[in-house]
Amino acid sequence: MVDKKLYRLVNREAHSEYRGNSRTKVIKVSGVEIGGTRSVVIAGPCAVESREQTLEIARAVKQAGADMLRGGAYKPRTSPYEFQGLREKGLEILAEAKEKTGLPIVTEVMDPRLVGLVGQYADLLQIGSRNMQNFPLLVEVGRYNKPVLLKRGLCATLEEWLCSAEYIAKEGNTEIILCERGVRTAASGEYDRYTLDLNVITPAKISTFLPIIVDPSHSTGTAAMVPHASRAAISSGAQGLLIEAIGEHTDRKTIKCDEAQGIRPSTLKQIIDSIRV
């Protein structure tokens, strides 16, 4: 059982406007409302690899109907020898993409010392799954006046996830969006990267008033599975999607980060059209 005393500020029962109903807090990110009746789609490259790549994808996802642009300037990688992102240069490229498309920016912050820098460029600060329990980072983004996208940890329970949200809320920031991105179970690696836990959506919505979205890209790890997982997530009650996209004609072998799961803009458009019918 989830102990609601451990997350008092994000507990639905602690707020009269959310107690006894299924209302969700609507969080506005540069004009985009997350938590309302309209499904929000955040799309873009896993990592900002170059100016040309990012601008191409930004224009394409905008045309496909995406509401916001995602892209990693700082990338947490399993091996220290893998591509770590373009860092501040990547942030500058994202800012240019926003200027040219009007899409608000979602990007990850990994270090408490970088919250101010990343916050100058990002409209929505992402806490990645590996940092869900990086408590100094959670405290720092809680003190910073920007909405936060909090991904669920690789093996985190619902209680642990909501307690991480509480760390942010305790510092005065309840502009928090939860993101289910798949958890580690008995994944075989043959067709599944993680297990997309759609079961968590309903209990999360019962326990808290925070909006919840789903990342079908990291959870499946395979582009062919993303459309089905996306539609299943919306059908299960998710209020938005966080999707990785690549160029329409990009050779996957040239991509430096998570090449297998990015979908083409044409597929993204089909997903968006199907969930907004």
C-alpha positions in Angstrom: 0.0 0.0 0.0 1.1 3.5 -0.8 1.6 5.6 2.4 0.1 9.0 1.5 1.7 10.6 4.5 5.0 10.4 2.8 3.9 12.7 0.0 1.6 15.2 1.7 1.8 18.1 -0.8 1.1 16.1 -4.0 -1.5 13.9 -2.3 -4.9 14.4 -3.9 -6.7 14.1 -0.5 -4.7 17.0 0.9 -6.3 19.5 -1.4 -10.0 20.4 -1.3 -10.2 21.1 -5.0 -8.9 17.6 -5.9 -10.3 15.6 -3.0 -13.0 13.2 -3.9 -12.8 13.8 -7.7 -10.6 12.9 -10.6 -9.6 16.4 -11.5 -6.0 17.0 -12.7 -3.9 20.1 -12.2 -3.4 21.8 -15.5 0.2 22.9 -16.0 0.9 25.6 -18.5 4.3 25.5 -20.3 4.7 28.5 -22.5 1.1 28.4 -23.6 0.8 24.6 -23.8 -1.6 23.1 -21.3 -0.7 19.7 -19.9 -3.3 17.8 -17.9 -6.4 19.1 -19.8 -8.7 17.2 -22.1 -6.4 17.5 -25.1 -3.5 15.0 -25.4 -0.2 16.8 -25.5 2.7 15.5 -27.7 6.3 16.3 -27.0 8.6 15.1 -29.8 12.2 15.5 -31.0 15.6 13.8 -31.1 17.0 11.8 -28.3 20.1 14.0 -28.4 21.0 17.3 -30.0 23.7 16.0 -32.3 24.0 19.0 -34.7 22.3 22.3 -35.6 21.1 20.8 -39.0 19.7 17.7 -37.4 17.9 19.5 -34.7 16.4 22.2 -36.9 15.2 19.6 -39.5 13.5 17.5 -36.8 12.0 20.5 -35.1 10.4 21.7 -38.3 9.2 18.2 -39.1 7.6 17.5 -35.7 6.0 20.9 -35.7 4.4 20.1 -39.1 3.3 16.7 -37.8 1.3 18.4 -35.0 3.6 18.2 -32.0 3.1 20.7 -29.2 6.6 20.9 -27.8 10.2 20.0 -28.8 12.3 17.5 -26.8 16.1 17.1 -27.2 19.0 16.2 -24.9 21.9 18.7 -24.6 23.3 16.8 -21.6 23.0 13.0 -22.0 23.4 10.5 -19.2 24.9 7.4 -20.8 25.7 4.0 -19.4 29.3 4.1 -20.6 31.5 7.2 -20.1 32.8 6.7 -23.7 29.4 7.1 -25.3 28.2 10.5 -26.7 27.4 12.7 -23.8 25.7 15.6 -25.7 26.8 19.0 -27.0 26.1 20.6 -23.6 25.7 24.4 -23.7 26.1 24.4 -27.4 23.2 22.0 -27.6 21.1 24.3 -25.4 21.9 27.2 -27.9 20.7 25.0 -30.8 17.5 24.2 -29.0 16.9 27.9 -28.4 17.3 28.5 -32.1 14.9 25.7 -32.9 12.4 27.3 -30.6 12.9 30.7 -32.2 12.3 29.2 -35.7 9.3 26.9 -34.8 7.7 28.4 -31.8 7.8 25.1 -30.0 8.6 25.2 -26.2 11.7 23.3 -25.2 11.9 20.2 -23.0 15.5 19.1 -22.0 17.1 17.2 -19.2 19.1 18.7 -16.4 21.4 16.2 -14.6 23.4 18.3 -12.1 22.1 20.8 -9.4 24.9 23.1 -10.5 23.4 23.3 -14.0 19.8 24.0 -13.1 20.2 27.8 -13.6 22.0 27.4 -17.0 19.6 24.8 -18.4 16.7 26.8 -17.0 17.7 29.8 -19.1 16.9 27.8 -22.3 14.3 25.2 -21.2 10.6 25.8 -20.8 10.2 22.4 -19.0 13.0 20.9 -17.0 13.3 17.1 -17.4 14.5 14.9 -14.6 15.6 11.6 -16.2 14.9 8.2 -14.8 18.4 7.8 -13.5 18.1 11.0 -11.5 14.6 10.4 -10.1 16.2 10.0 -6.7 19.0 12.5 -7.1 17.7 14.4 -4.1 19.9 17.5 -4.3 18.8 17.9 -7.9 15.2 17.5 -7.0 15.6 20.2 -4.3 17.3 22.6 -6.7 14.6 22.3 -9.4 12.0 22.7 -6.7 13.5 26.1 -5.8 13.7 27.1 -9.5 10.7 28.7 -11.0 10.1 26.3 -13.9 7.7 23.4 -14.5 9.4 20.0 -14.1 8.9 16.7 -16.0 9.7 13.9 -13.6 10.4 10.5 -15.1 9.9 7.4 -13.2 13.0 5.5 -12.2 14.0 2.2 -13.8 12.8 0.2 -10.8 10.9 2.7 -8.8 7.6 2.0 -7.1 4.7 4.4 -7.3 5.4 5.5 -3.7 9.1 6.2 -4.5 8.1 8.1 -7.6 5.6 10.3 -5.7 8.0 10.9 -2.9 10.5 12.2 -5.5 7.7 14.6 -6.6 7.3 15.6 -3.0 10.9 16.7 -2.8 10.2 19.1 -5.6 6.9 20.3 -4.1 8.4 20.7 -0.7 10.6 23.5 -2.1 7.5 25.4 -3.4 7.1 24.0 -6.9 4.1 21.9 -7.6 4.3 22.4 -11.4 5.2 18.8 -11.8 4.4 16.4 -14.7 4.9 12.7 -14.1 6.3 10.6 -16.9 6.1 6.8 -17.0 9.0 5.5 -19.2 9.0 1.8 -18.6 10.5 -0.3 -15.7 12.9 -3.2 -15.6 11.2 -6.6 -15.4 11.9 -9.8 -17.2 12.6 -8.0 -20.5 14.2 -10.3 -23.0 16.0 -7.7 -25.1 14.7 -9.4 -28.2 11.8 -7.0 -28.7 11.5 -5.1 -25.5 13.9 -2.6 -23.9 11.8 -2.2 -20.7 8.3 -3.0 -19.7 5.8 -0.2 -20.3 3.8 -0.1 -17.0 0.4 1.2 -18.1 -1.0 -0.3 -14.9 0.5 2.5 -12.9 -1.5 5.3 -14.6 -4.8 4.7 -12.8 -3.4 4.4 -9.3 -1.2 7.4 -9.9 -4.2 9.5 -10.9 -6.1 8.2 -7.8 -3.2 9.1 -5.6 -2.2 12.5 -6.9 -3.6 15.4 -8.9 -0.4 15.8 -11.0 -0.8 15.1 -14.7 0.9 12.0 -16.1 2.3 11.4 -19.6 4.0 8.3 -21.1 7.3 7.8 -23.0 6.6 5.0 -25.5 10.1 5.3 -27.0 12.4 4.4 -24.1 9.9 1.8 -22.8 9.8 -0.2 -26.0 13.1 0.7 -27.5 11.8 -0.2 -31.0 10.3 2.3 -33.5 7.8 -0.3 -34.7 6.2 -0.6 -31.3 5.9 3.2 -30.6 2.6 3.8 -32.4 0.8 0.9 -30.6 2.3 1.8 -27.2 1.3 5.5 -27.8 -2.3 4.7 -28.5 -2.5 2.2 -25.5 -1.1 4.9 -23.2 -3.7 7.5 -24.2 -6.4 4.8 -23.9 -5.1 4.0 -20.4 -5.6 7.6 -19.3 -2.2 9.2 -20.0 -2.6 12.9 -20.8 0.3 13.1 -23.2 3.3 11.5 -24.9 7.0 12.0 -24.9 8.3 10.6 -28.2 11.7 10.4 -29.9 11.8 11.4 -33.5 14.5 11.2 -36.2 14.7 12.7 -39.7 12.4 11.3 -42.4 15.3 10.0 -44.4 18.0 9.8 -41.8 20.1 6.6 -41.8 19.8 5.1 -38.3 23.4 4.0 -38.4 24.5 7.7 -38.3 22.6 8.4 -35.1 24.7 8.7 -31.9 22.1 7.9 -29.3 19.2 5.4 -29.2 19.0 4.9 -33.0 16.5 2.0 -32.8 13.6 3.8 -31.2 13.2 7.1 -33.0 10.2 7.3 -35.3 9.9 9.2 -38.6 7.8 12.4 -38.7 5.3 10.8 -41.0 4.7 8.1 -38.3 4.5 10.8 -35.7 1.7 12.5 -37.7 -0.2 9.2 -37.9 0.0 8.8 -34.1 -1.1 12.4 -33.4 -4.0 12.1 -35.8 -5.1 8.8 -34.3 -5.1 10.0 -30.6 -6.8 13.3 -31.4 -9.8 11.9 -33.4 
